[in-house]
């Protein structure tokens, strides 16, 4: 067997496929300001609002995203600590987050 640093065991006849544990990626801490940005790149012209800078754990982030989607009447998701809300609803999102007690800035153009 090769003792190279790049080689790793991916299959064993003893136990089958070997899955390596994934390292938990820690999100960087925000500066206390929630930023709402509109983005269309890579989405075939469809715009989404990205909400970043929230210092919440995954469960609380999912709960906040569900509440925002319900109040905006649209879809969305949570990816890598960033809430994505479909459509250009920055003003409504800003109002909702300010009522929830966050300091909000509209980022980008």
N, C-alpha and C positions, 0 to 999 in steps of 0.2 A: 504494500500500500504506500502511496505517496505521502510524505510527511511535510507537505507544503502548507503554508498558512492560509492559502486560498481554498484548499480542499476541505470538504465537510461531508459527513455521512448523510445521504438523503433517503436511502432505502436499506433496510436490513431484512434478511430472510427470517430473522428471529422474530421481529415485532412489526414488520411492515414499514409503511412510510413514516419517516421521522420528521416531526414538525418542531422547529426551533421556537422557543418562546419569544414573542415579540416584545421589544423594549417599549415601555410606556413613554410616550412623548409628552414632555411637560410643556404646557403653553406658557409663553412669556407673560409676566404680570403687566397689566395695563397701567396707565398713568392717572386713572380715575375719570377719564373722559371717554364716553361711548361715541364712536364715530359711525355715521351712516353714509355709505358710499353707493352710488349707482354704477352698475357694470353691465356691459353688453358683450364684451369680448369672449369668444368661444361659445356663444349661446345662440348663434344664428340670428342675431339682431334682437333677440328677446331680452329685455332688461330685467335685472334683479337688483334689489337693495341688499347690500352687505352690511351687517351690524357687527362691529368688532370692538374690542376693548372691554368686554364684560368679564369681571373676575368672579365667575360662577363655576361650580362644578357641573359635570355633564347632565345630571338629573335636573338641576335647577335651570340650566340652559335650555333643555328640552321643554320644560314646563313653560318658561317664558316665551319660547318660540311658538308653542301651541297657542298660547294666549294672544300673541301678536297676530298670528295667522287668522285666528277666529275673528278678532276685531277688525282686521283689514279685509276679510272676506276673500282670501286668496291662499295659494299654496306656498310651500317653502320647505326648507330643511336646515339641519345643523351639520356643518362640516368643519372639523378641526377647530372647534371653538368659535366659529363664525356663523351667525344666523343669516340665512339667505331667504329673503321674502320676494316672491314673484311680483313683478310690476314696479312702476315708479310711484311709491307711496312714502317718499321720504318725509314729507311734512306731517302726515298722519302718524308715522312711526316716531317722529321727534316728539310730537305732543304726548303720545302714549308713554314713551319712556321718561319724559320729564314729569308726568303725573306719578309714575312709579318711583321717582326720586333719583333718577340718574342725571348727570350733567352730560348734555348731548351737543355734538357738533356735526354739521353737515360737511362731509369731506368730498373732495374731488369737484368736478365740474358739473 
